[in-house]
Amino acid sequence: MPDPAPFENLLEYWAVAWRLSVRMLGSVEGAEDVVQDAFLAAMRQLAVGHPPKNPRASRPRARRSTPGP
């Protein structure tokens, strides 16, 4: 049986992800779908022993534009 701690840690972010999704999508129903899909995928990965990757680690950083001469 998998360790429940990673599952509990993941669920701590549910409300944060939902609020952000509602704000970005402008739709409660859309946010529920997006967050549910993302969390189900993460839960499946945890169930087989693969912790989710840190999304910030793989996301490219935006370049700051510098003013021209």
C-alpha positions as CSV (number, residue, x, y, z in Angstrom):
1,M,0.0,0.0,0.0
2,P,1.4,3.4,-0.9
3,D,2.4,5.9,1.7
4,P,-0.5,8.3,2.3
5,A,1.7,11.4,3.0
6,P,2.2,12.3,-0.6
7,F,-1.5,12.1,-1.3
8,E,-2.2,14.3,1.7
9,N,0.4,16.8,0.6
10,L,-1.1,16.9,-2.9
11,L,-4.6,17.5,-1.6
12,E,-3.4,20.6,0.3
13,Y,-3.1,22.3,-3.0
14,W,-6.6,21.5,-4.3
15,A,-8.3,24.7,-3.2
16,V,-5.4,26.9,-4.4
17,A,-5.4,25.2,-7.8
18,W,-9.2,25.5,-8.0
19,R,-9.2,29.3,-7.2
20,L,-6.5,30.0,-9.7
21,S,-8.3,28.0,-12.4
22,V,-11.6,29.8,-11.7
23,R,-9.7,33.1,-12.0
24,M,-7.9,32.1,-15.2
25,L,-10.8,30.4,-16.9
26,G,-13.7,32.6,-15.6
27,S,-15.8,29.5,-15.2
28,V,-16.4,27.3,-12.1
29,E,-17.3,24.3,-14.2
30,G,-14.2,24.6,-16.3
31,A,-12.0,25.0,-13.3
32,E,-13.5,21.9,-11.7
33,D,-12.8,19.9,-14.8
34,V,-9.2,21.2,-15.2
35,V,-8.3,20.7,-11.5
36,Q,-10.0,17.3,-11.4
37,D,-8.1,16.1,-14.5
38,A,-4.8,17.4,-13.1
39,F,-5.2,15.9,-9.7
40,L,-6.4,12.5,-11.0
41,A,-3.3,12.3,-13.2
42,A,-1.1,13.2,-10.2
43,M,-2.9,10.7,-7.9
44,R,-2.4,7.9,-10.5
45,Q,1.3,8.7,-10.7
46,L,1.6,8.6,-6.9
47,A,-0.3,5.3,-6.8
48,V,2.3,3.6,-9.0
49,G,5.2,5.2,-7.0
50,H,6.1,8.1,-9.2
51,P,5.8,11.5,-7.4
52,P,4.6,14.4,-9.6
53,K,7.4,16.5,-11.1
54,N,7.8,20.1,-9.9
55,P,6.1,22.1,-12.6
56,R,8.2,25.1,-11.8
57,A,11.4,23.1,-12.4
58,S,10.5,22.3,-16.0
59,R,8.8,25.6,-17.0
60,P,11.0,28.0,-19.0
61,R,11.4,31.4,-17.5
62,A,10.1,34.4,-19.4
63,R,12.8,36.8,-20.6
64,R,12.7,40.4,-19.5
65,S,12.7,42.8,-22.3
66,T,15.3,45.5,-22.0
67,P,14.7,49.0,-23.3
68,G,16.4,49.7,-26.6
69,P,19.1,52.4,-27.0
